[in-house]
């Protein structure tokens, strides 16, 4: 059991077209791998950032909020 399996399960359960996942540590790797769009924050470990679709600002600089405003709300994804 890991976050990646949770993403697969929830995507099927709610019939989501797209899943966006945010992470910062290696325990998020499988979750980001199974998401349609993966976003790491700037303060994430390098291996995670290298395998993400996007890298956003750090947690301290509101990275998740900034990414949602700049990409999702502006329909860039």
C-alpha positions as protocol buffer text, in pm:
chain_id: "A"
residue {
  index: 1
  type: UNK
  ca { x: 0 y: 0 z: 0 }
}
residue {
  index: 2
  type: UNK
  ca { x: 133 y: 341 z: -97 }
}
residue {
  index: 3
  type: UNK
  ca { x: 13 y: 680 z: -214 }
}
residue {
  index: 4
  type: UNK
  ca { x: 44 y: 566 z: -576 }
}
residue {
  index: 5
  type: UNK
  ca { x: -212 y: 290 z: -520 }
}
residue {
  index: 6
  type: UNK
  ca { x: -438 y: 542 z: -349 }
}
residue {
  index: 7
  type: UNK
  ca { x: -424 y: 766 z: -657 }
}
residue {
  index: 8
  type: UNK
  ca { x: -519 y: 476 z: -885 }
}
residue {
  index: 9
  type: UNK
  ca { x: -802 y: 369 z: -654 }
}
residue {
  index: 10
  type: UNK
  ca { x: -948 y: 717 z: -610 }
}
residue {
  index: 11
  type: UNK
  ca { x: -919 y: 798 z: -980 }
}
residue {
  index: 12
  type: UNK
  ca { x: -1130 y: 492 z: -1059 }
}
residue {
  index: 13
  type: UNK
  ca { x: -1369 y: 548 z: -772 }
}
residue {
  index: 14
  type: UNK
  ca { x: -1458 y: 904 z: -868 }
}
residue {
  index: 15
  type: UNK
  ca { x: -1405 y: 854 z: -1243 }
}
residue {
  index: 16
  type: UNK
  ca { x: -1163 y: 1145 z: -1259 }
}
residue {
  index: 17
  type: UNK
  ca { x: -1035 y: 1251 z: -1599 }
}
residue {
  index: 18
  type: UNK
  ca { x: -715 y: 1394 z: -1450 }
}
residue {
  index: 19
  type: UNK
  ca { x: -538 y: 1368 z: -1120 }
}
residue {
  index: 20
  type: UNK
  ca { x: -292 y: 1634 z: -1009 }
}
residue {
  index: 21
  type: UNK
  ca { x: -60 y: 1542 z: -724 }
}
residue {
  index: 22
  type: UNK
  ca { x: 185 y: 1754 z: -526 }
}
residue {
  index: 23
  type: UNK
  ca { x: 483 y: 1621 z: -335 }
}
residue {
  index: 24
  type: UNK
  ca { x: 810 y: 1698 z: -164 }
}
residue {
  index: 25
  type: UNK
  ca { x: 966 y: 1374 z: -35 }
}
residue {
  index: 26
  type: UNK
  ca { x: 1038 y: 1031 z: -179 }
}
residue {
  index: 27
  type: UNK
  ca { x: 733 y: 885 z: -4 }
}
residue {
  index: 28
  type: UNK
  ca { x: 537 y: 1083 z: -267 }
}
residue {
  index: 29
  type: UNK
  ca { x: 719 y: 926 z: -565 }
}
residue {
  index: 30
  type: UNK
  ca { x: 461 y: 658 z: -650 }
}
residue {
  index: 31
  type: UNK
  ca { x: 176 y: 906 z: -606 }
}
residue {
  index: 32
  type: UNK
  ca { x: 336 y: 1151 z: -850 }
}
residue {
  index: 33
  type: UNK
  ca { x: 419 y: 868 z: -1090 }
}
residue {
  index: 34
  type: UNK
  ca { x: 53 y: 758 z: -1101 }
}
residue {
  index: 35
  type: UNK
  ca { x: -92 y: 1108 z: -1129 }
}
residue {
  index: 36
  type: UNK
  ca { x: -164 y: 1257 z: -1469 }
}
residue {
  index: 37
  type: UNK
  ca { x: 13 y: 1577 z: -1367 }
}
residue {
  index: 38
  type: UNK
  ca { x: 286 y: 1568 z: -1104 }
}
residue {
  index: 39
  type: UNK
  ca { x: 409 y: 1879 z: -929 }
}
residue {
  index: 40
  type: UNK
  ca { x: 703 y: 1897 z: -690 }
}
residue {
  index: 41
  type: UNK
  ca { x: 774 y: 2196 z: -473 }
}
residue {
  index: 42
  type: UNK
  ca { x: 1112 y: 2368 z: -499 }
}
residue {
  index: 43
  type: UNK
  ca { x: 1225 y: 2235 z: -162 }
}
residue {
  index: 44
  type: UNK
  ca { x: 1155 y: 1874 z: -269 }
}
residue {
  index: 45
  type: UNK
  ca { x: 1432 y: 1618 z: -300 }
}
residue {
  index: 46
  type: UNK
  ca { x: 1609 y: 1633 z: -638 }
}
residue {
  index: 47
  type: UNK
  ca { x: 1503 y: 1287 z: -753 }
}
residue {
  index: 48
  type: UNK
  ca { x: 1139 y: 1383 z: -712 }
}
residue {
  index: 49
  type: UNK
  ca { x: 1178 y: 1711 z: -899 }
}
residue {
  index: 50
  type: UNK
  ca { x: 1356 y: 1533 z: -1185 }
}
residue {
  index: 51
  type: UNK
  ca { x: 1058 y: 1300 z: -1228 }
}
residue {
  index: 52
  type: UNK
  ca { x: 779 y: 1558 z: -1201 }
}
residue {
  index: 53
  type: UNK
  ca { x: 586 y: 1729 z: -1477 }
}
residue {
  index: 54
  type: UNK
  ca { x: 629 y: 2065 z: -1303 }
}
residue {
  index: 55
  type: UNK
  ca { x: 832 y: 2217 z: -1021 }
}
residue {
  index: 56
  type: UNK
  ca { x: 676 y: 2508 z: -836 }
}
residue {
  index: 57
  type: UNK
  ca { x: 781 y: 2745 z: -560 }
}
residue {
  index: 58
  type: UNK
  ca { x: 874 y: 2612 z: -217 }
}
residue {
  index: 59
  type: UNK
  ca { x: 616 y: 2533 z: 45 }
}
residue {
  index: 60
  type: UNK
  ca { x: 723 y: 2845 z: 235 }
}
residue {
  index: 61
  type: UNK
  ca { x: 649 y: 3054 z: -76 }
}
residue {
  index: 62
  type: UNK
  ca { x: 302 y: 2906 z: -131 }
}
residue {
  index: 63
  type: UNK
  ca { x: 413 y: 2673 z: -411 }
}
residue {
  index: 64
  type: UNK
  ca { x: 92 y: 2471 z: -434 }
}
residue {
  index: 65
  type: UNK
  ca { x: -128 y: 2781 z: -432 }
}
residue {
  index: 66
  type: UNK
  ca { x: 92 y: 2955 z: -689 }
}
residue {
  index: 67
  type: UNK
  ca { x: 89 y: 2654 z: -922 }
}
residue {
  index: 68
  type: UNK
  ca { x: -290 y: 2622 z: -900 }
}
residue {
  index: 69
  type: UNK
  ca { x: -335 y: 2994 z: -972 }
}
residue {
  index: 70
  type: UNK
  ca { x: -85 y: 3001 z: -1260 }
}
residue {
  index: 71
  type: UNK
  ca { x: -164 y: 2672 z: -1432 }
}
residue {
  index: 72
  type: UNK
  ca { x: -488 y: 2514 z: -1325 }
}
residue {
  index: 73
  type: UNK
  ca { x: -706 y: 2821 z: -1285 }
}
residue {
  index: 74
  type: UNK
  ca { x: -565 y: 2970 z: -1607 }
}
residue {
  index: 75
  type: UNK
  ca { x: -637 y: 2644 z: -1795 }
}
residue {
  index: 76
  type: UNK
  ca { x: -272 y: 2581 z: -1892 }
}
residue {
  index: 77
  type: UNK
  ca { x: -309 y: 2211 z: -1805 }
}
